[in-house]
């Protein structure tokens, strides 16, 4: 197809076909259409291509680009729909327009504002004779225009899909800085029209950077100032305030969007200086049934940064297309209500624990409102503070009232940047009682990780101590800020603090609103971030209550029990269990600071018989046991149960722990943020399993606790977990779990959610853990590593932990990692060890060491390296970064210079 | 049944002839020097025919009455007269193929080299890509690539052709690789290139021989005929470890000094060019080809080979090194 270059100077020109040869853009689908009135459009239409394939379209995707792009933005979507149709999948026709004054559509010399643009698009689809069902797809300004079309064509509409866009600009919030700059006097013309500045900046937002040929594709229709007038007009059309001519239309549109009931999809690049998470949060509020996925690391040009085409097609097939959740009827027309049963709208389905058995988390507080015995004991440097059940209940009630007065409502998100203790406990129960969703991210994520987590969850309120609030202020974290302590007015203003908890306590009491339902979301707990960016894990009230019940039943916690918890999620469950609880003095962001003496003090203060510790804390408790006074040893002798939660812990460490707590049965609990209790094994069982010499590889984590179901999904030759869930003995695969206390889903991570429940059994709620392991003949679960660390060899997939344990039996080896090199399905084993004495630099292991390491394992090792230190993830400083190590080994074994991994 | 083995005076040729004879088959050999196998006891008999594969009359005599051919005869060296390489590795192969087909031979195994298919970059889990004379480095690889293409083009019903590419064959009595390594190490002239961490495959002599014998048996199988197969021990090792293993087996000190890989490649290229114009028949100490071989990864996907040839190595790397050590200890 030939095309004439756009006229150089003329301000008025008709639509033209794009030139051939633009990277990834197939001009075979380019069409021109002149509508009544004379405007002419360039658009991409795959109708003819589908007809040539003999594929009957199931519907049309009407794609609308933003500023300053053109239909080139949708080239991957176009290609993917045709590929799918060619492969026999549902055929989606794509109609992707170049908006007027943009791309290769006509230039009229007129400035178009929003109402006009919506009318323009409607005139276009009418001239085209577009019939339903139609699913709109819009980015940036195209999101707004496409929603304008969607809300005015209910008879054709079957769904809406949005990428980084906005329909609402809060009156009290200035428009994003980059747009303010673009709109500034003099800049409007200069930045967006006279020069390619605005275009350049937008293209530079891609992460990773766009290849030159793609940049050239985006720039192609905009070589001259007269061709770029439309870019400037769009910038000028941003309705900065109510006096703007587009403001009224946008306001009406925002309201109309909230009334849409068709399935909705939002794909977002959070690294967007313009349409940040604020706007996503606003849209989620308007379309709460939408599937939402934030691609961490992606930016404004999310269609370039993330697998958008693939996601769009997946979603269309699942939620709109024939056989999708909306059913075949969904395509007959408008008014389809999307299935809200996903994690993005977790106020929903099957909570395992039925309503009949549901006891609210705060039930004990109400029951014991006249009880003057200890509920929470807080240990700080300045002494011990006892908080009775009566006081705790009183605080919770008054705080709930105060928060409600401040505007905290059911479903609002409240982020807690507070150290464990009596205050945090009261705040948590007050929020739960109101139905507000508590957002808890471990301070161990670091400021950057915490900020990423908070921007993702987009809390409405933040409650914190000065340090957390200062970070929130300085880094622009979202949420109305509430301080735990009353601050001098100047500090409060400097931190942007609205109110202190003390002021909330002191307000007039008030009847609390109705309690939340069991299916309402209760909490978002962030994962540790040791396996990629931290993910928000959503729990409903029923699920959180089920966590409490599982914990209480498994460890026989009664109102007579005293708990010491050095592990955050469980620390908060004490009052829900009706047990006394205390948190030992420690820096929560550094569990290794917990000393044996601090544990003894906490045990003594709460007369505790149960102690929960993280593996890192156990290390330090054992290391500092020598400092214990005789009296403290006596106190620790009163503990009957000690348990390790989190990463697996070795038999030796548990043995050493029992030496400090001589009368305690030691348990190692296997679980994860998504399901805090999966299985449990006692030290006695660990010893018995070892003595039995079963030959199983990996770490035995014991039997699933009551209510938990475990299945294994076998690995294929490429190490992917594709096997149907099974209870087969000795079969390596991904560990699948089901439990009443399982999470509801991930927050705003639709694709992650999908993957976590992929091919799971139909009965019950299931979760793919990403851990690999097997079940033994006695029904015990063995963990052998993480799915991405599985080594897919030509003899089948192998998990690394078994080989590592074998290598660690070699006397000269302190720690070992086994990783794969080479193509999937053909990977070879490489061992990397920390030897004793420590190697000064990375090198091939000396022949004798290499021989011993090789002999220790049945797996053939192509190379053995000795390094000074194995790379570990920053978060735990304990989990070996096997992915990084594998890349390192691959490089070195290809002949690259040997440097430290 | 009678099998012709060409080039049976070399390490691999001798081992192949012996392996086939051990399977109870009559073996005829063709080479310029006696194979040293004639009149050996056990298994089938071995009879020598003296001559070169470039000699049409000798070739015609050699293929008369044989059922299958294993073609190992080749000019193998790192430098030399280009015409000589072509005469032996290209024209000699063509001559033999045509004669064999005319004589009613049913199976033909062409011994080739992995170097026919790559240009010196890293090979990580590589398959047996088609031979490519344009990309192959050095006279040997280029002419062997042509020879392999000619051989596989001859494959047709009734005349099954398989190409086997053993990679870096070594073992007791090896003068090509082991002796050179040991000799240089003994004189302190064996450097490691780079850190010696490039992962390379190698093939113990007995495994190469059984693989070729298996290829002969399986030549007409639908999975095998018309295709090339790389053969290795399937136990890649860092080059330093392999060199050290060979040196230790021979009782000499392993290399301790290293030359930056890039420098070795550049120097190898210069030496190669100088050697080409210098009269004489000895070989250059380091060619660019060898430098690449020893400083980049070379290991292969053995799944197709093992499946199609119904073969697996029977001697592990460690066992091979033990046998090498026993060989040196007995000398």
Boltz contact constraints between the chains, C-beta under 6 A:
constraints:
  - contact:
      token1: [A, 794]
      token2: [B, 303]
      max_distance: 6.0
  - contact:
      token1: [A, 822]
      token2: [B, 124]
      max_distance: 6.0
  - contact:
      token1: [A, 822]
      token2: [B, 125]
      max_distance: 6.0
  - contact:
      token1: [A, 823]
      token2: [B, 125]
      max_distance: 6.0
  - contact:
      token1: [A, 826]
      token2: [B, 125]
      max_distance: 6.0
  - contact:
      token1: [A, 826]
      token2: [B, 301]
      max_distance: 6.0
  - contact:
      token1: [A, 844]
      token2: [B, 238]
      max_distance: 6.0
  - contact:
      token1: [A, 862]
      token2: [B, 236]
      max_distance: 6.0
  - contact:
      token1: [A, 863]
      token2: [B, 238]
      max_distance: 6.0
  - contact:
      token1: [A, 892]
      token2: [B, 197]
      max_distance: 6.0
  - contact:
      token1: [A, 893]
      token2: [B, 197]
      max_distance: 6.0
  - contact:
      token1: [A, 893]
      token2: [B, 199]
      max_distance: 6.0
  - contact:
      token1: [A, 893]
      token2: [B, 297]
      max_distance: 6.0
  - contact:
      token1: [A, 894]
      token2: [B, 122]
      max_distance: 6.0
  - contact:
      token1: [A, 894]
      token2: [B, 297]
      max_distance: 6.0
  - contact:
      token1: [A, 895]
      token2: [B, 194]
      max_distance: 6.0
  - contact:
      token1: [A, 895]
      token2: [B, 198]
      max_distance: 6.0
  - contact:
      token1: [A, 895]
      token2: [B, 295]
      max_distance: 6.0
  - contact:
      token1: [A, 895]
      token2: [B, 296]
      max_distance: 6.0
  - contact:
      token1: [A, 898]
      token2: [B, 195]
      max_distance: 6.0
  - contact:
      token1: [A, 898]
      token2: [B, 197]
      max_distance: 6.0
